[in-house]
Amino acid sequence: MYPLVMGDVGWRQPWYARLWGSQTPSLWWRLGLSPLWLASLGYGALAQGHRASYTWGLRQRHRLPCPVISIGNLTMGGTGKTPLTMWVARWYQQQGWRVAVLSRGYRAHARTAVRVVSTGAGPLCPWQEAGDEPYLLACALPGVAVLIGTQRHRTGRYAYEQLGAEVLILDDGLQHHAVHRDLDIVLIDVSNPFGSGSLVPRGILRESPRALQRADAIVLTRVEMAGTRLPALEQQIRRWAPQQPLYHMRTTLMALQAHDTGAACAPGTLRQQRVVAFAGIGNPQAFYHTLTSLGVEVAAFLVFPDHHPYTRADWQALVGTLYHQRATCLVTTEKDAVRLDPCWHTAVPLFTVRIGVTFTAETPSLAQQLHETMAYATPR
């Protein structure tokens, strides 16, 4: 089944396949995309100059008074940063540390340089002000502070001084050079690790894979989708990062939530059910794979742009598709659910998929690295 691409992203889909995909486009497409390739050279030069300005001391790199864990990636789009951020935050909580997550707040409409989305007791502002991902983190991580702001040394110092944070998690931090980090975790999505191998705008890379040399740990995400490609990908990564620990992360379906009642349902609730699924995330194909691997019959799969703010017209189109396909319910992701008006949920059955992650038994483990990072930290 092919996904039905919705909204203004529809006409761009052929371009995305050739820009972002790993397969080599035809000669005519390569000629047509040559201006973007030239633009990517300019982008690469600017990015390299930006990094060098911190390396040479032309710009200040701020060291915060408590350990900083960065979770980032090389590419545009979703690689599983949000589920891993949740996993790391919960792990530190279980060890007795007070945690704060620092996010840029993509597409957020914050009115101040430092915006506290949550002090640990749920969201303090609507998702439109916080951004969908920080809002989701605020909902999913009780006891964890979530802050947004472009100058994350400011939000980090505020979290330490005003909220008592003992460890800071820098969400999407690989390219944020203004903050010193004690552990740099880099994620690589095995379903599309480097795209065409070009920098944006020609490809999906925000910087060259040589940046893996800066990583303290590399996490291969969605390894359940790798098939037989995993050994070759690991060998490719070892060309740039021969010594860094390499971890395998699987995406798992933790639970379903029924939005009419708010009740949690067992993951098998939708097995062999005919559903209409929709998503506006960085890697919608991974969500589709999660559903089909569970045995769900996806009658239609509607794809919206990443971070898409759903409108009533979008919802009516989803409901219309549900009736047309004679499906039993709608299914979406946690991140998409926060962008839906709550009053819409009563019209038809809607389930939200709660995603978790698990790791294979590597030695040493990522948890051990997280523990070692706190070796010299002092509880407050």
N, C-alpha and C positions, 0 to 999 in steps of 0.2 A: 504494500500500500504506500502510495506517495503522499507526503504531507500536503495539506492545502495551505498555501502561504497567504496570509491575510494582510490587509492594510497596504501602506506604501512600500512595504518591503517586497511585495510580489514581483514587481518589474525588475528588481535588483537581484533576484535569485540566480539567474544565469551568470551574472557577474560574480556573485559570491562563490559559486561553484568553481569558477576558474581562478579567482583571486586567492581563495582560502584553501581550496582542495589541494591534495598532494599529487594528483595526476597532472601530467604535462598537457597544457592546452594546445590546440592546433596552431599552425604557423600564422594564420590570419589573426587569431586571437592574441598571439604573442606580439605581433606587430601593432595591433590596436592598443595593447596594454603597455607599450613601450614608454609613453609619457609618464605613466605611474611608476615604472621602474626607475626612471630618472628622478622622479620626486622622492622615491624611497632612498636614493643615494643622498639627497639633501637632508632627509629626515635622519639618516644614520649619522651624518656629519654633525648635525645639531645635537643629537643624543650623546654622541661621543664627547663633544665639547662640554655639554652639561655635566657629564660624569667627571671629566678632567678638571672642571672648575672646583669640585670638592676635593679631588685627589691632590691637587696642587695648592690647596688652601686659599683659593680665590673666593670661595664661599665657605661659610661656617657650617661645619657638621656638629650638631648638638648632641651631647651625651647626657642622657636623662639619669636621674638618681636611682633608678631601679632597672632590672633586666628588661630588655626589649626583644621580643620574638617577632620576626618578620615572616609573613606568609605571602608569597607572590608568585608570579609566573612570567614567562617570556612572551606570551602571545595575547592578542585580543580575544575576547570571548570567554566563555566559562570553562574553567579547568577543575572546579571542585573546591575553590578557596573557601567558600562560606561553610560547607560541611566540615572541612578540616579546621577552620577557625573555631567552630563550635566544639569539635573534639578536643582541641588543645586547651580551650578555655575550661571545659569540664574536667579535663585531666588535672590541671593546676588547682582547680577548686577542690577536687578530691584529696589533693595533697595538703590542703589547708591554706593555700595562698589566696590573697585577694586580687582579683583579675579585672583589668579594664581593656576593652577593645577600642582601638583608634582607627577610624575610617575617614576617608576623604568625603564620603557622602555624595556619591555620583548622582547628579540631577536633583540633589537636595536644594531646598529653598530656605536655608538657615539664614537668620538675620544677624547673627553674631559670629565673631571669629572662632569662638569655642561654644559649641552647642552640645549640651548633655541630653542625649536621647533617652538614656536610662541610668539610674543610679543602682539598678539591680532589682527594682520592683516593677518592671514593665515600662512600656513606652510613655514618655512625657509629652510627646507631640505627635501629630499625624504623620503618616508615611510620606506625604508630599513634602514636608519640611525636613524629614530625616533622611529620605532616600529609602528605597524598598529593602535593600540588604541590611543597613543598620537597624531599621525598624524590625525586620525579621529576627535579627540577633537579639534585640531588646526583648522580643516576645519569647524567644526560645531559651534564653540564658538567665534564669532567675539568679540573683546574687552577683551578676557580672555587670559592671558599668559599661556603657557604650557611649562614645563621644564622636562627634564629627567636626571636621575643620580642615582646611587646606594646609595650614601650618601645624603639622602634627607634633612638633616639639612643644608647641603651646598647649595642645590638648593633652599631651602626655604629662607635662608638668602640672596641669590643672588636676588630672586624675590622681597623680601622686600626692599633691599638696592638699587638695580639697576633699577627695573621695577615699583616700587611704590605700590606693592601689599599690601592690607589691610586685606585680609583673604586668607588663604592657604587651598586648598583641597588636602588631602593626598590620592591618588588613590591606592587602595589595601593596606591599611595601618594597618590592625589589627595586623599582625605579625611583623610590623616594630616598634620595641620597642625603637629605638634610638631617636625618636622625641616625645616630650610631645604633647599630643593632648587635645583640650578643649572640643571636642565632638566626641565620638566614635560611629559611626553608623555601625551596623552589619547586613548584608543581609542574608536571608535564602530563597532558592528557593523551593517553595512548591512542585514543580514537582519531586524533588529528594533532600529532605532536608539534610539528613546525609548519604546517600548511604547505605552501609552495616553496618555502625556504627563503622567501624575500621579506624585507622589512615593509611596514606600512608606508604608503597606501597600496603598494603592489601586492603585499602579502599580509600575513597576520602577526608577524614577529615585531615586537616592540624593541627588541635588541637582538644582536647576534647570539646564537647558542654558545659562543665563547664566554658569555656572561655566566654560564654555569660554573666557571672557575671561582666565582665569588660565593657560591652556595656552600653552606655548611651541611646541608642535607638536601637530597633530591627525592621527591615523592612522585612516583608514577601513579596517576589516578585512573580510575575506571578500567583496571586491568582485566575485569570480567569481559570487556569488549575487545581485548587484544588478540585472542586466538593464537595463531602461530607466529605473530609478528613480534612478540615480546623479546625474544633473545636478540633479534637483529636490532631492535630499538635500543636495548641496553648496550650493545656493542657500539652503536653510533654515539650514545651519550658518553661512553668511556673515552672517546677521542678527545672530548673537551673537559671532562671531569673524571680523571682516572682514579682519584683517591676518595672522593666524597661518598658517604653512605647512601645507598640506594634502597628505597622502601617501596613496597607494593600496596596500594590502597584500593579496596573494593567499595563500590557503592552498594548499599543495602537499603531495602525498604523497611523502615522501622515500624511504621503504623499508618493507618488511614484515619482521617478525621472527617466526620459527617458534619457539614456546616449548618444543617437545620437544627441539630441538637447540640453540636459541639463535642459529641461523644467520640472517643477513640475506638476504632474498629481493628480487628485482626487483619494483617496484610493479605490473608487469603480470602477476604470478603468479596473481592471483585473477580476472583478466579472464574473463568468461563462466562463472565458477564460481558455483554455488548455495551461498550461505552464510547463516548466522544471525548477525546482528550485535547487539551490546548495548553500552550506554553509560550511565554515571551521571555526566554532566557538565552544565555550565551551559547549553550549547546543543547538545543531541543531534542536532537536525535538520541542523546543519552537518556532523556526522560522516556522517550518512546521505547527504548531498549529495556528500561526498567519495568515498564508495564507488560511488554510482551513476554519477558522472561518469567513474569509471575503467572502467565497463563491467561492474561486479560485479552479479550477480543476487542481491538481498537477499530471501531467502524469508521471513524474519521479522526484525523489528527490535524488540528489547526495551529499554525505557527504564526506568532506575532513578533514584532521587533523586540529586542532585548530592552527591558525596563519600560515596556509599553504601558501607558496609563489607560486602562480600559474605559470605554465609554458605554453609555446605554445602548448605542447602536451595535457595538461589539457584542454585548451580552445578548441582544435580540438575535444576532446572527448565530451565536452559539446555541441558543435555545431552538432556533429554527433548524439547525443542523441536527440537533438531538432528535427532534420529532421526525425529520426527514429520514434519518437513518434507523428510526425505531429502536433507539438505544435506551438503556435503563437509567443512565446518569451521565453527568459531566465529571471529568477528573482533571486536576491541574496540580501545579507544584505549590509549595508553601510560599515561595517568593511571589508567584502570580496572585495567590489568594489575597495578599495584603493590598493589592491594587484593585480589588473588586469592591464595589459598594455593598455593604452588608445587607441592605434591603433587597438586593437582587437574589440572594441565596434561597429565599423561601419559594421562588417560582418553580424550580425543578431540583431534583436531588443533585448535590454537588459534594464531591469528595476531594480532600487535599491529601497529597502524598507527602509523608514526612520521611526524608532521606537521612540515612546515617552512613558511617564509614567503618570499615574494619581493616586490619592490617594482617598480612601474613607474618609468620614467625621468624623474621630476620634477626640476626645477632650481629652487632648490638641493635636494640630496638629504638624507634623514635622516642618512646617514653624515656629511655635511658638518657638520650641526648637532652631532652627537656629537663630531666632531673639534674644533669651535670651543669646545665646553664645556671641553675639556682644555687650552685655549691657555695658561692661567696655572698649570696644575698642574705640580708638580715630581716627576720620577721618584725613587723611593726606592732 
